[in-house]
Amino acid sequence: MRPFFFLNAGEYLVAAHIEREFRRAQVWMPSRDTGVDLLVSDRRRRHTVALQVKYSKDFLVTSRPGRFGPEYQKHLRACGWWTVDRTKLRDSPADYWIFVLQGFAARSEDYVIVPQGVLWRRLRSRTPTKRKVHVFLWVTEEEQCWDTRALTRADEYSHPQRRLSQRAARLHRLAQQLEADRSAE
């Protein structure tokens, strides 16, 4: 086993959120890189969920002038950018991929949680021939999330295939899954 000294920022935020919000869940960190960043289990360790965590800085506050004009500034909470290797995604042992957006101006944390298979199909249909796919996620003050890569400005908040906001509640559903056997304790 190789020594490791720290979690990256996204892994830390997800682990801390799970431990703070879901007292019955336990968070585990693998001792080597297997494509799973965090393993979450119920207290009795009968149910587990494997997570791949991706973190991005907030591009809303660091982008070039003019990219996020005034029409965006008042509606957006955070904007993240990731490059996903489709081969790694396809072969990922993680059950869910979590994209962490930490909004600096709004002092917010958003977790976009997508099942591995759903993310694979979405990115494959959007860019069928590219191995590396750029993903731009924008989170609004209304708690909507949009994958805006290669969309026109007119489509950025309306394209139905790019909306991910219903995924935001998935972390709570994952915890409920893990806590489902608490009545048996």
C-alpha positions as CSV (number, residue, x, y, z in Angstrom):
1,M,0.0,0.0,0.0
2,R,1.4,3.4,-1.0
3,P,1.1,6.2,1.6
4,F,-1.3,9.0,0.9
5,F,-1.6,12.2,2.8
6,F,-4.8,14.1,1.8
7,L,-8.1,14.0,0.1
8,N,-8.6,16.5,-2.7
9,A,-11.0,19.4,-2.0
10,G,-14.0,17.8,-3.7
11,E,-13.6,14.5,-1.8
12,Y,-13.3,16.3,1.5
13,L,-16.4,18.4,0.9
14,V,-18.5,15.4,-0.1
15,A,-17.2,13.3,2.8
16,A,-17.8,16.1,5.3
17,H,-21.3,16.8,3.9
18,I,-22.3,13.1,4.2
19,E,-20.9,12.8,7.7
20,R,-22.6,16.0,8.8
21,E,-26.0,15.4,7.2
22,F,-26.4,11.6,7.5
23,R,-25.3,10.4,10.9
24,R,-25.9,6.8,10.2
25,A,-23.7,6.7,7.0
26,Q,-20.0,5.9,7.2
27,V,-17.5,7.3,4.7
28,W,-14.5,5.2,3.7
29,M,-11.4,6.1,1.6
30,P,-9.7,3.4,-0.5
31,S,-6.1,2.8,0.2
32,R,-5.2,2.8,-3.6
33,D,-6.6,4.4,-6.7
34,T,-9.2,2.0,-8.1
35,G,-11.5,4.6,-9.7
36,V,-13.5,5.0,-6.5
37,D,-12.8,8.0,-4.4
38,L,-15.1,7.4,-1.5
39,L,-17.1,4.4,-0.3
40,V,-20.2,5.1,1.7
41,S,-21.8,2.4,3.8
42,D,-24.6,2.1,6.3
43,R,-23.6,1.7,10.0
44,R,-23.8,-2.1,9.7
45,R,-21.8,-2.1,6.5
46,R,-24.4,-4.1,4.6
47,H,-25.1,-1.6,1.9
48,T,-22.4,0.4,0.1
49,V,-22.3,3.0,-2.6
50,A,-19.1,3.8,-4.5
51,L,-18.5,7.4,-5.5
52,Q,-16.2,9.1,-8.0
53,V,-15.8,12.8,-7.0
54,K,-14.8,15.6,-9.4
55,Y,-14.1,19.1,-8.2
56,S,-13.8,22.3,-10.2
57,K,-12.9,25.8,-9.2
58,D,-15.7,28.4,-9.7
59,F,-15.2,29.8,-13.2
60,L,-17.9,32.4,-12.5
61,V,-15.5,34.6,-10.6
62,T,-12.4,33.8,-12.5
63,S,-13.6,33.9,-16.1
64,R,-12.5,36.4,-18.7
65,P,-14.5,39.6,-18.7
66,G,-17.6,39.5,-20.8
67,R,-18.2,35.7,-20.7
68,F,-20.6,35.9,-17.8
69,G,-22.2,39.2,-18.4
70,P,-24.7,41.0,-16.0
71,E,-27.6,38.9,-17.4
72,Y,-25.8,35.8,-15.9
73,Q,-24.2,37.2,-12.8
74,K,-27.5,37.7,-10.9
75,H,-28.8,34.2,-11.8
76,L,-25.7,32.0,-11.5
77,R,-24.3,30.6,-8.2
78,A,-21.3,28.7,-9.6
79,C,-19.9,27.5,-12.9
80,G,-17.6,24.5,-13.2
81,W,-15.6,22.8,-15.9
82,W,-14.4,19.2,-16.1
83,T,-12.7,17.1,-18.7
84,V,-14.1,13.6,-18.5
85,D,-12.2,10.7,-20.1
86,R,-15.0,8.5,-21.6
87,T,-13.0,5.3,-21.4
88,K,-12.4,5.8,-17.7
89,L,-16.1,6.7,-17.3
90,R,-17.2,3.7,-19.2
91,D,-15.0,1.4,-17.1
92,S,-15.6,3.1,-13.8
93,P,-16.5,0.9,-10.9
94,A,-18.2,3.9,-9.1
95,D,-22.0,3.8,-8.8
96,Y,-22.3,7.5,-9.0
97,W,-20.2,10.4,-10.2
98,I,-20.4,13.6,-8.1
99,F,-19.4,16.9,-9.5
100,V,-18.7,19.4,-6.8
101,L,-19.2,23.1,-7.5
102,Q,-18.0,25.4,-4.7
103,G,-19.4,28.9,-5.5
104,F,-17.0,31.5,-4.1
105,A,-19.1,34.6,-4.6
106,A,-22.3,32.9,-3.2
107,R,-20.3,30.8,-0.6
108,S,-22.2,27.8,-1.8
109,E,-21.6,24.1,-2.3
110,D,-23.5,22.2,-4.9
111,Y,-23.3,18.4,-5.5
112,V,-24.4,17.2,-8.9
113,I,-24.9,13.5,-8.6
114,V,-25.3,11.4,-11.7
115,P,-25.3,7.6,-11.9
116,Q,-22.3,6.3,-13.9
117,G,-24.4,4.7,-16.6
118,V,-26.6,7.8,-17.1
119,L,-23.5,10.0,-17.4
120,W,-21.9,7.6,-19.9
121,R,-25.0,7.6,-22.1
122,R,-25.4,11.4,-22.0
123,L,-21.8,12.1,-22.9
124,R,-21.7,9.4,-25.6
125,S,-24.8,10.8,-27.3
126,R,-23.5,14.4,-27.1
127,T,-20.0,13.6,-28.4
128,P,-19.9,10.1,-29.8
129,T,-16.3,10.2,-31.3
130,K,-14.3,12.1,-28.7
131,R,-12.4,10.3,-26.0
132,K,-12.2,13.4,-23.8
133,V,-15.4,15.3,-23.2
134,H,-15.6,18.8,-21.7
135,V,-18.5,19.3,-19.3
136,F,-19.6,22.8,-18.2
137,L,-22.0,22.8,-15.3
138,W,-23.8,25.9,-14.3
139,V,-25.8,26.1,-11.1
140,T,-28.4,28.9,-10.7
141,E,-29.7,30.6,-7.6
142,E,-32.9,28.8,-8.2
143,E,-31.0,25.5,-7.7
144,Q,-31.2,24.5,-11.3
145,C,-28.2,22.8,-12.9
146,W,-27.4,22.8,-16.7
147,D,-24.7,21.2,-18.8
148,T,-24.0,24.2,-21.1
149,R,-21.1,22.9,-23.2
150,A,-21.6,23.8,-26.9
151,L,-25.1,25.3,-26.3
152,T,-26.1,28.6,-27.8
153,R,-26.9,31.4,-25.3
154,A,-30.6,30.9,-26.1
155,D,-30.5,27.2,-25.1
156,E,-28.4,27.6,-22.0
157,Y,-31.3,27.5,-19.5
158,S,-33.9,25.6,-21.6
159,H,-32.4,22.6,-23.3
160,P,-34.2,19.6,-21.7
161,Q,-31.5,17.1,-22.3
162,R,-28.9,19.2,-20.5
163,R,-30.9,19.9,-17.3
164,L,-29.5,18.1,-14.3
165,S,-31.3,19.9,-11.5
166,Q,-33.4,16.9,-10.5
167,R,-30.1,15.1,-9.7
168,A,-29.3,17.5,-6.8
169,A,-31.6,15.6,-4.4
170,R,-29.9,12.3,-5.2
171,L,-27.4,12.6,-2.3
172,H,-30.4,12.5,0.1
173,R,-31.8,9.5,-1.7
174,L,-28.4,7.7,-1.5
175,A,-28.3,8.3,2.3
176,Q,-31.9,7.0,2.6
177,Q,-30.8,3.9,0.7
178,L,-27.9,3.4,3.2
179,E,-30.1,4.1,6.2
180,A,-32.9,1.8,5.0
181,D,-32.0,-1.0,7.4
182,R,-31.8,1.2,10.4
183,S,-35.1,-0.2,11.7
184,A,-33.4,-3.6,11.9
185,E,-30.8,-2.3,14.4
